Amino acid sequence: MTTGIIRVLTSDDPGQVDRHGRLLADRLGLRTVSRCVPGQPRGIHDDASERRAGPKIVELARALERDGADTLIISCAADPALAATRAAVSVPVIGAGTAAAGVALGLGTRIGVIGIRDEVPPPLAAVLGRHYAGHRRPEGVHSTVDPAAAHGPAPGLAAAGELVAAGADTLVLACTGLTTLGIAPRLERELGVPAVDAVLAAGLLALRPR
């Protein structure tokens, strides 16, 4: 049984493409195969980049299913093309954003969201509903590559601290670039609240009995 990981960040580096798959293999024991969409070196960071990515995500999903993947994860907290991808394949498709929101609701009642846009991804907000407690974009972060680049963890820590100070009792990392940064354990240590990593949350759903 294999979980296919669809990366929305283009890279020619196999290690970069497989980073989230390795995390799920190491932490959860999942067997994974990862592929990335072409032509999006900054990932998905606005409506236009999300629209461009949609058909590519569907195409990758079909290819992964043909190659034997029995579960697919769209490794982006905006859940781009989730409905279209589910309609295009016959295997379960998990969106990292809604997966993270669902896990967060099992941990708290006032959920703060950290992301790379100025607003919370709509699919994630729809799941959180009345438990949504606010959103912050770390200063200087505008794309999925920014958190792990020169900005480092400090802007994310500051944004998370503002959410907790405003009453959030659980945090959702609504950018899989924050997975690459590995910031969730530090947030939990320093702020004393659960921090839900979207990639790991999707992996938990992929562990279901098959």
C-alpha positions in Angstrom: 0.0 0.0 0.0 1.4 3.4 -1.1 0.4 6.9 -0.3 1.0 9.4 -3.1 2.2 12.8 -2.1 1.4 15.7 -4.5 3.7 18.6 -3.9 2.6 21.9 -5.3 6.1 23.4 -5.1 8.2 22.7 -8.2 11.8 21.4 -7.6 14.4 19.5 -9.5 15.9 18.3 -6.2 14.5 14.8 -5.4 15.3 15.3 -1.7 13.2 18.4 -1.6 10.3 16.8 -3.5 10.4 13.8 -1.1 10.8 15.8 2.1 7.1 15.5 3.2 7.0 11.8 2.2 10.1 11.1 4.2 8.5 12.8 7.2 5.4 10.6 7.0 7.5 7.5 6.5 9.7 8.4 9.5 7.0 9.5 11.9 4.0 7.4 10.8 5.5 4.4 8.9 3.7 5.2 5.7 5.1 4.0 2.4 5.1 7.1 0.1 5.9 8.3 -3.4 6.1 12.0 -4.0 5.8 14.0 -7.2 5.6 17.8 -7.8 3.7 19.9 -10.2 5.8 21.7 -12.9 6.2 25.4 -13.4 5.5 26.6 -9.9 8.8 27.4 -8.1 7.0 29.4 -5.4 4.2 26.9 -4.9 0.7 28.1 -4.4 0.5 31.6 -2.8 -2.4 33.4 -4.3 -5.6 32.8 -6.4 -3.7 32.9 -9.7 -1.1 30.3 -8.7 -3.8 28.1 -7.3 -5.8 28.2 -10.6 -2.6 27.3 -12.6 -1.9 24.4 -10.3 -5.3 22.8 -10.5 -5.1 20.9 -13.7 -1.5 19.8 -12.9 -2.7 18.4 -9.6 -5.4 16.4 -11.2 -2.9 15.1 -13.8 -0.5 14.0 -11.1 -3.2 12.3 -9.1 -4.2 10.2 -12.1 -0.6 9.3 -12.8 0.0 8.3 -9.1 -3.2 6.2 -9.1 -2.1 4.4 -12.3 1.2 3.7 -10.7 -0.4 2.0 -7.7 -1.0 4.7 -5.0 -4.1 3.7 -3.0 -4.3 7.0 -1.1 -3.4 10.5 -2.2 -2.4 13.6 -0.2 -2.4 17.1 -1.7 0.4 18.6 0.3 -0.9 22.1 0.5 -3.0 23.7 3.2 -5.2 25.5 0.7 -6.5 22.1 -0.6 -6.2 23.2 -4.2 -8.3 21.2 -6.7 -9.4 18.9 -4.0 -12.9 18.3 -5.4 -11.7 18.0 -9.0 -9.1 15.5 -7.9 -11.5 13.4 -6.0 -13.8 13.4 -9.0 -10.9 12.3 -11.3 -9.6 9.3 -9.3 -11.1 6.3 -7.5 -8.9 6.3 -4.5 -9.3 8.5 -1.4 -7.8 12.0 -1.7 -6.8 13.9 1.5 -6.4 17.7 1.6 -3.7 18.8 4.1 -5.7 21.9 5.1 -9.0 20.3 6.0 -7.1 17.4 7.6 -5.3 19.8 9.9 -8.6 21.6 10.7 -10.2 18.3 11.7 -7.3 17.3 13.9 -7.3 20.7 15.5 -11.0 20.4 16.4 -10.1 17.3 18.3 -7.6 19.2 20.4 -9.2 22.6 21.1 -12.2 24.9 20.7 -10.5 28.2 19.7 -8.3 27.5 16.7 -5.7 30.0 15.5 -4.4 29.7 11.9 -0.9 30.7 10.7 -0.6 30.9 6.9 1.1 32.6 4.0 -1.9 34.6 2.7 -3.7 37.5 4.3 -6.8 35.3 4.8 -7.4 31.8 6.1 -7.8 29.2 3.3 -11.6 28.9 2.7 -11.7 25.0 2.9 -10.0 25.2 6.3 -12.2 28.0 7.6 -15.3 26.0 6.5 -14.3 23.0 8.7 -13.4 25.2 11.7 -16.6 27.1 11.6 -17.4 28.9 14.9 -14.2 27.5 16.4 -12.1 29.7 14.1 -10.3 32.2 16.4 -8.2 34.2 13.9 -5.4 34.2 11.4 -1.9 35.6 11.1 0.6 35.7 8.3 4.2 35.8 9.6 5.9 39.1 8.7 7.8 38.9 5.4 6.3 35.5 4.4 4.4 35.5 1.2 5.0 32.1 -0.4 5.6 28.5 0.7 9.4 28.8 0.2 9.7 31.9 2.6 9.4 30.2 6.0 12.4 27.9 5.4 14.4 30.6 3.6 16.1 33.6 5.2 13.1 34.4 7.4 13.6 31.4 9.7 11.3 30.6 12.6 11.1 34.0 14.3 8.2 35.5 12.2 6.1 32.3 12.7 6.8 32.3 16.4 5.7 35.9 16.7 2.5 35.3 14.7 1.7 32.3 16.8 2.3 34.3 20.0 -0.2 36.9 18.9 -2.9 34.3 18.2 -2.4 32.7 21.6 -2.4 36.1 23.4 -5.7 36.7 21.6 -7.2 33.5 23.0 -6.3 30.7 20.7 -6.0 27.4 22.5 -4.8 25.4 19.4 -2.8 26.4 16.4 -3.0 25.2 12.8 0.0 25.6 10.5 -1.8 26.4 7.2 1.3 26.2 5.0 3.2 23.1 4.3 6.3 25.3 4.1 6.1 25.5 7.9 6.3 21.7 7.9 9.6 22.0 6.0 10.7 24.5 8.7 9.8 22.0 11.5 8.4 24.7 13.7 5.5 22.9 15.4 7.3 21.3 18.3 8.9 24.6 19.2 5.6 26.4 19.1 4.2 23.8 21.5 7.1 24.1 23.9 7.2 27.9 24.0 3.5 28.7 23.8 2.0 25.7 25.7 -0.7 24.9 23.1 -1.0 22.2 20.5 0.3 23.1 17.0 -1.1 21.0 14.2 1.2 20.3 11.3 -0.9 20.0 8.1 1.3 17.3 6.5 1.3 15.1 9.6 -2.5 15.6 10.0 -3.0 14.4 6.4 -0.7 11.4 7.2 -2.8 10.5 10.2 -5.9 10.2 8.0 -3.9 8.1 5.5 -3.2 5.6 8.2 -6.9 4.5 8.3 -7.5 0.7 7.7 -7.5 0.1 4.0 
